[in-house]
Amino acid sequence: MNYRPHAGGAPRPVGTRQARDLLRVAFGPSLVALAIIAAVVLLQLVIANSDMTGALGAIASMWLGVHQVPVSIGGSALGVMPLLPVLAMVYGTARTTASATISTSWFVTRWVVASALGGPVLIAALCLAVIHDAASVLTELQTPDALRAFGSVLTVHAIGALLGVGSRVGRHLLRTSPLPKWLPDAVRAAGAGVLALVGLSGAIVAGSLIVHWSTMHELYSITDSMFGQLSLTVLSILYIPNVMVGAAAVAVGSSAHVGLATFSSFTVFGGDIPALPVLAAVPTPPLGPVWVALLIVAAVSAVALGQQCARHPLPLLSALAKVVVAAAIAAATMALLGAAGGGALGNFGDVGVDQTTFGPAVFLWFAGIGALTVAMSGGFQARVRRPKVAAPAADADTDTEAETGEVISEPEAAADEEPVDTVEIEPVPTATGPDPGPVVGEQPVPRPPLEDEPPLEDLDPEEHFVVDDIDGRADDAGGNRGGSAG
């Protein structure tokens, strides 16, 4: 049996460690969510001085509600579930599956994915059984549709498992698959575009809440108790992602609606909205020109996607395909968020975004502005023309000249060689003769004669001879010897 050391230093079987990882993947995020929900429900029951009847049914209903399963209480359906808990559940599933995927083996990966899906489905079955049992005591509580419940739970955890496993083995699978190698860059660019769009929309929502501070204060005044205001604050925080997705729909040119009230960048139709403080951010008619500035948010998000696509330049067709794929992934992600953040809300009617225009609008913005950004950022790689290779054999010069009639001259053949700088070497002056002049290369350059100097051919070499006498005096060789002797 194989062993691996752990933090304590003692060896531990690999099988035991893998089994513990699989259990954490299967039940870790779900049990954490159950613990938080149970604490919230019990706290509410204690503050309301209520008995614990139906506490388990409420906990099970809220756990299914985290997975976007509609809850029916007293004949009123609550289908608009907050997006923050489900996003936290997706993140927890992705993190646990990523930590458990330590190998690129398909055998290990499929067990990790099966655990990520099997554990939540088992807990969903237990929750449905608990709700069905509690509905016999609490007539106001209704059992949700089992097919919808299992489908929602599987979808949420499948997305988390796909993200977690893909972060570990995604690049390895792409290297061994016929899919294009730039696909990870497209996914990264789509993520950058989605984050930019949702983040900037959140900034717009925050600014609108500041502008409509008085409206938000009026919505808080519907309850006088501190616990009621705390509950409204918690609900507003949970529903902030839903409002951000609605603002993103308005930013790209689509529309969001709360019952009969409809909001877009061009017009607003008023209507009754729930008394939730975060909904004070919605515009009120008549629409001012400031809401048209939301279109700038869509343009900036598309620029962010295009900049990510331009990080690694590609040929024209491949670069355009990367932008289109990134825009399609971003549009599908935003459409999925819009569908998850909408639904029925009791007497108010349907709440959500216009799905027929939301996804296509996101795709058009990201594909059009993104492609323009790639072109301006140098994301199109120029086609490199390879020079023609000359004949390597020197013996084939004669045959080439005979066949083509072209003569390759030596200066043309040596044109690629670097020129050698000519160095001037100055001669060392001597005492026996005139300066021969500077030497360039190997050929000396004659120095022009001075004005009083006779030509070189008229000079007698013997006149320049010097002989030392015995007294150490130097006489001229031209007749001064006799004078010195006398």
N, C-alpha and C positions, 0 to 999 in steps of 0.2 A: 504494500500500500504506500502511496506517495504521501509525503508530509511536507508541510510548509510552516516556517516559523511565523508566529504572530507577535503582537506587541509585547507580550509577557516573556517571550524568548523560548517557551516550551513548544515542541513540535505539535502540529495539529493536522489531522487528516484533511486532504483536499476535498474529499467527498462531503465531510461535515461542513466545511466552509461553504461549498456550493449549495448544499441543502439549506443552510441558513440564509444565503443570499436569495434563493428562490422563494423562501417563505417571506422575506422582507419585501420582495417585489410583489408577491401575491396579495399580502394583507397590510403592508405598511401604510401606504397613503390612505386606504379606506378606513383603517382603524384610527388613524390620527383624525380624520374627518369625523368619525363617529364620536370620538372623545370630545372634540370641540363642540359638536352639535349637542351632545348630552349635557355638557356644562352650561351652554346657553339656555337650553330648555328648562333644566332644573332651576337655574337662577331666575328665570321668568316666573316659574310656578311658585317659588318661594317668595318673591317680591309681591306677587299677586295674591298671596295667602290662599292658594288653591291646593287641592289634594293632588296626589300623583296619579289619579285615574287617567289613563290615556297617554301617559308620558312616553311609554315605549312606542306607541303609534305615532306620536308627534316626532320623535327622534327618527324613526324609520322613514316617515314622509319627508322630513327635511334632508335626510341622506339621499333619497331618490331625487329630491329637488335640486340638490347640488349637481346631479348628472342630467339636468334639464328635463326631468320627468314632471309633467303637469300635476298639480295637487288640487283636488276638489274638496272644498269644505263648505258644508251647508248649501250645496247646489251651485256654488260659485266656483268657477275654474280659474286657477292661477297658473297661467301658462308662461307669463313673462318672468322667467327666473333670472336672478342676478348673474352676471358673467364673471365677476371676480372669484367666487368659489370654484367654478368649473375650470377657470384658467389656472388656479392654484392646484387643482387636482391633476390637470394635464402636466403641469410642471413637476409635481411630486412623482408621478408615474414615469416621466421621462428621466428624471434624475436617478431613481432607483434602478430602472432598467439599464441605464448607461453604466452605473457602478457595478452591476452584475454581469455585464457583457465584457468579459476579459479575454475573449478569444474570438477569432473570425470564423471558427468552425460553425457550420450550419447546424450541427447537432446541439451545441450549446445555445446557439441563438434561438432556435425554435423552442427550447425548454424555457428560456427567459420570457419569450413572447407569450407562450402558453400560460405561464404563471401570472404574467401581468393581466391576462384576460380572464383566467379561470377563477382567481380569488375574488375579484369584484362581482363576477356573475353569481358566485355562491352567496356573497353577502346580499346581493340584490334579491335573490330568491328568499333569503331569510327575512328581509325587510318586507317583501310582499306578503309573506305568511303572517308577520307581526301586524301589519296594517289590516289584513283581512280579519284577524282575530280581534283587533281593537275596534273595528267597524261594527262588530256585533254588540259592543257595549256603548260606543259613541256613534249614534246614528248620523251625526253630522259629517263624520269622516268616511270617505269613500275610497275603495280600493282602486288604484290606477290600472290602466290597461297593461297586462303583463308583457305583451309583445312590444309595446312602446317602451316599457321600462327596461327590458333586456337590451333592446336595440340602442337606447341612449347610453346605457352603461358600457356596452361593448364599443360604441363609437368613441366615447371620451377616452377610455383606456387604450384603445387601439391607436388613437392619435398620439397619446403620450408614449406608448411603446415604440411606435414608428420613429418618433423624434429621438428617443433615447438610444435605440439600437442603431439608427442611421448616423448618429453622431460618432459612433464607434467603428462601425464596419461599412459605412456608406462609401467612403473613398476606395476602400478595397474592392467592393462590389463593382464600382464604376470602372476601375482599372481592368477588371476581368470581363466586362460586359461590352457589347457593341455600342453602347450609348455614347454620345459625345463627351469629351473630357471637360468641356466648359460648363457642364450641368451644375456642379457645386457652386461655381461663381454665379450662375443664374439664381440658384436658391438663396444664396447670400444677398444678392441684389434685391430679390423679392422681399426678403426679411427687412432689409434697410428701408425699402419703400413703404412697407406696412407700418413699421415702427415710426417712421417720419410722419405718415399720414395720421395715425392714431395719436401720436404725441402732440403734434401741432393742433389737432382738433381738441385735445385736452386743454391746451393753453387757451384756445378760444372759449371753451366752456368755463374755465376759471375766470377769464376776463368778463364773461357775460354774468357770472354769479356776482362779481363785484359791482357791476353796473346795476343789476337787479337785486341789490342787497335788501331793499325794503320789501320786495315781494317774498324773498326767502324768510325774512323776519315774520311776515304775516303767516306763512305756512307753519312756522314753528309755534305760533300762538294758538294753534288748534288744541294744544294740550298744555296744562299748567304744571303737571308733575315732572320732576326731574327725570324719572325713569322713562316717561313717555318721550321726552325730548332726546334722551340718550338713545332710545330705540329708533327714533326718526333719523338721528345722526348715523347710526350703524347701518340702517337701510340705505341711506343716501350714499354712504361709502361703498356699499356692495353694488349699488346700481350705477356708479360712476362710469364703468366701462360701457354699459349700455348707452348712456348719454353720449359718450365719446364716439361710439360707432354711429349714432344718429347724426352727430355733428359732421363726421367724415362723409356720410351720405349727402348731407347738404353741401359740403365743400366740393364734391366732384360733380355737382349738378343734379343729383337725384333728390329724393325727398324722404322725410321721416314723418310719421303720423302717430298720434295718440288718440285713438278713437276717431272722432270727426275733425280734430285739430290737425292740420297739415302744415309742414314747415319745409321750405326750400329756399334757395338763394335768390329767388325772383318774386315769390309771393308767400303770404302766410294767411291761412284760414283759421280763425279762432275756434275754440271749443273748450269743453270741460276737460281738465287734466287732474290726475290724482294729487292729493295734498302731500307731496313728497318734496322736501326742501330742495333737492338737487334739480328738480324740474323747473325751478325758477330761472334757469339758464335759457329756457326756450324763448325765442323772440315773440314779441307781441305786435299785432297789427296796429297801425300800418308799418310796413317794413321799411326801414331806413336804408340808405345806401351803404352803410358799414357792413352789412351782411354779404354784399357782393364781394367784399375783400376775402371771403372764405375761398373763393376760387384760386387765390394766390397760394393757399395752403396745398391744394392739389398740385399746382405747378411746381412748388418747392419739393414736394414729396417725389414727383416724377424726376426731378433733377437729381435727387439723392439716389434713386434707382439707376439712372443713367451713369452717374459717376462711378458707382460700384461695377457696372458692366464694363466701363472703359478702363478699369485697372489693368487688365491684361488684353492688349490689342489683338484683334483677330482679323482675318480677311472679311471683306464686306458682307458676304452672305452669312458667314458664321456669326459675325457680330450682330447682325440684324436678327438672326434666329435666337441668339442669347437674350436680346432685349424682349423679343416677343414671348419667349418662354418665361422670363422673369415677370413680365406684365401679366401673363396668364395665371401664374402661381399666386401673385399678389391679389389679383381679382378674385380668384377662387377662395383665398383666405378671408378676404373682406366679406365676400358673399356668405361664407360659412359663419362668420361672426355675426353678420346681420340676421341670419336665420336663427342662430342660437339666442340672440338677444331680444327676439320678438315673440309674440304669442298673444293669447287671449288674456284680458284683464277684467274679468267680472262684467259689471255693468258699463264700463268705459268702452268696451269693444276691443278691437284688435290694436296692438301696439307693435311698432317695428319700422322697418324701412321698406321702400319700394324695391322689391327684389328684381323686377323686370328691367330696371334701369341702373341699379346700384353696381352690380358686377360689370356690365358692359361699359359703364362710365369710367370705372377705375381702370379697366383695361385700355380704353382709348387714351386717357390721360397718360398713363405710364408708358404705353407703347409709343405714342407720338412724341411727347416731350422727352421721354427717355432716349429714343433714337436720335433726336436732335442734339441732346447733351453728349451722347457718345461721339457723334460726328464732330462736335466742337471741342471735345476733350482729347481728341486723337485716339479714339478707340478703334478706328479702322486701320488695319495694317496694310501698308502699301505692298503691292506685288513686287517681289524681288526677281529681277531678270539676271539669270546666270550668264556670265560671259562665255563665248565660244572657246573651247579648248584647242590650242594649236597642236600640230603634229609633234610628238615628243622626239621622234628619231631625227638625228641630224643628217643621216644618209638619205633620207627621203626628200631632201630639199630639191635635188635635181629632178626627181620624179614629179614633185609638186609643181615645179616651174614648167615642166614639160606638159603636164596635164592641164593646169589652170592658166598658164601663161603669165603668172604673177611672179615677180622677183622680190624676194625679201632681202632688203639691204641691211647692212650691219647697223647703221644708226637706228633703223626702225626696230630691229631685233633687240637692241640694247636700250630702247627707250624706257623700259621699266626699271633699269638700273639707276641707282642714285649717282648723281654726278660727284666726281672727286674734286675737292677744292685744291687749287694750285697754290703751293706754298713758295714764297719768295725767300731765297737763301742769300744773305749778304756775305760776300767773301771777306776773309780776314785781311786787312791792309798789310802790305809788306814794305820794307824800307828800300828794296832794290829796284822797284819799278813802279810805274803809275798804277792807279786803281783800275783793274780790268773792267769794272762796272758790275752792276747787279746781275745775278744769275737767276733765270726763270726756268724752273724745271732742270733740264740737262744742258740747254744751250745758253752760253753766256751772251749777254747783251753788251755790245761795245759802247764805251763811254765817249761822248763827243769831246774832241780836244779843246783845251783852253785857248784863249786868244793869243797869248805870248808863247805858247808851246809849239815847237816845230813838229812837223809830221813824224810819225814813228819810223818811216823808212829812211829819214835823213839823220837819225841819231846813230852815233858810233858807240857800241857797247863798251869798248875799251876805255872811253872817257869816264865811265862810271866805276872803273875798278879802283880800289883803295888798297895800298900796301903800307903796312906798319914798319917803320925803320927801327933800328936798334935803340934809338933814344926814346922810342914810344911815340914819335910824331908821325902823323899821316900826311904824305905828300901826294901831289897830283901826279898822275901817270903821264902827263903831257909835256914834260920838260922842266919841271921844277926840281927834279932830282939833283941836277948839277948845282943848282943854287943852294940846295941844302947841304951838299957835300962840301962846297967851297966855303 
